[in-house]
Amino acid sequence: MRFGKVFLAGIALALTAFSASAQPLVDTNWVRDNLASDKIVFIDLRNKIDGGNYETWLEGHVPGSVHSDYLQAGWRVGRDDVVGLLPTASDFSALAQRLGVSADSHVVLIPAGVSSTDFGSAARAYWTFKVFGHESVSILDGGYAKWASDFPGNIEKGAGLAPNKGNFIARFDDEAYISTTGVKAVIDGGQAVLLDARTEEQYIGKAKHNKALQAGHIPGAVLQSQADAYNPATNQLKTTGELAKIYASIDDAPIISYCNTGHWAATNWFVLSEVLGRKEVKLYDGSMVEWTANSQNPLGTQSNMDKIKGLFKSITGS
């Protein structure tokens, strides 16, 4: 009996260590070395954003991976005419369990590896796991494209075996989450940095998402395009050193990352929170679509450069 207790304790310790060792980004060599592990669930997120779908996955994927369309499977949902919102805990539990995720699973998310917007799919899915209490999660840097380039002889085709149902139970944790009410409180109190991940045209109000009812940005927000974090030549995130320089001007915590629907914003959140280790970084999933759904919410249309020019003019008088 004592031996059995010691043995079980050893297993629990090993699983804890395995979970704690999860890094936010893993490379193709790491994936190759861990393909045989029954504690890792590889989730391929290819979808319309990257030109992929289930059929694309059938034509070739990382061995043992399961497909889950980021836009269709329930990673983000619509409520009250607002798109891109966090699913309920029960719905996300069901989604994760169908994919074979259990409490002790290490989840590795696989984007297509074709653009910064595509990377946002993995960053948003990663954030969703974190919000629902699953800490052991990583993203394959470079996605499936990098895998296919590095290991063209190790590509699986066809559906294969369906995963066994997992036992993961989602438990909401608001450490990385903020609602519209929370954002309003921040604006009123001025106690956080609002980081806008969109394009400059959208930020200054010359363009908008088709679901947003008005153009502009949340007052006081700083423009930091998510595309700046991505290297299009390699279709990977830039190095940690490069990212540290890019985000150096962003004040320390607390930080609220937003965009149109909480997709682009997920990349800024991922870089700041998971790669650079900033504390108190939150993602506003409703973002501009939810913010503009209420016409009483204030909007800004002045660019960062306009503010700088205005300040310079006030100093020089010219």
C-alpha positions, 0 to 999 in steps of 0.5 A, a space after each residue: 500500500 505504501 509503495 502504491 502511494 509513493 508511486 502515485 505521488 511520483 506520477 502526480 509530481 511528474 505531471 505537475 512538472 510537465 505542466 509547469 514546463 509549458 512554454 508559450 512558444 514551442 518550435 518544430 523540433 520540440 514538436 517532433 520530439 514530443 509527438 509520441 506523448 499522450 499528454 499533449 493535444 495538438 490542435 490545428 486551428 486552420 480556418 477561413 482567415 488563412 485560407 484553410 479548413 477541415 479539408 485542408 487539414 485532411 490534405 496534410 497536418 502535424 501527425 496526431 493533431 486534431 482539427 478545430 476551425 477557429 471561426 466555426 467551432 465555438 472559440 468565439 461566439 456572438 451575443 446581442 449582435 456583438 461578434 467575437 465574444 468569449 464562449 460560456 464556461 460550459 460551452 468551452 468545456 464541451 469544445 475542449 473535451 471533444 478535442 481530447 483535452 483533459 486537466 493534465 493535458 499540454 495543449 499545443 495550438 497550431 496556426 497555419 503560419 501564413 500571416 500575423 492575422 492568422 497568428 492571432 487565431 492561435 493567440 486568441 485560442 491560447 488566451 481562451 484556455 488561460 481565461 478558463 483556467 488551463 495553464 499548460 498551453 503553447 503555440 507552435 511558432 511558425 505554425 503548420 507551414 514551418 512544420 511542413 517546411 522543416 519536416 516534409 517527410 513527416 506529414 499525416 494525411 486523412 482523418 485518422 482516429 478521433 480523440 478520446 473525450 477529455 475531462 477538462 472543466 473550464 473555470 472562469 478566471 478574470 485575471 486576463 479578461 476585462 468587460 466593457 464595464 471594466 473598460 469604462 471604469 478605467 477611462 473614468 479612473 485613468 488607471 491603465 494603458 489602453 492598447 489599440 492593435 488595429 491599423 492606423 486608418 481604423 484608429 484615427 477613424 478613417 476606416 472601421 470594422 464592418 460590425 462596428 457602428 462607429 469609427 474611431 478609438 477608445 479615448 486615451 488609447 495608444 496605437 500599437 499594431 499587432 502586425 509590428 510583432 510579426 516577421 512576415 519573412 519567416 511567418 513567426 513572431 519576432 525575437 524576444 529582443 526585438 519585441 522588447 524594443 517594439 513594446 518598450 514605450 508601453 508603460 508597465 501594468 495595467 494594460 488593456 489590449 483591444 482591437 475590433 473583435 478581440 482577435 488582433 488584440 490577442 497578439 499584443 496580449 500574448 506578446 506582453 503577458 506571455 513572451 515579455 512577462 508583463 503583469 496585469 495585461 487584460 484582453 477586451 474581447 468585445 473591443 470596438 464592436 461591443 464598445 460602439 454598440 452603445 452610442 453613449 460610449 465616447 470615441 476618439 479620432 485623433 492620432 498619436 502623431 496629431 497629439 504630438 504635433 499639437 503638443 509641439 505647436 503649443 510649446 513653440 507657438 508655431 
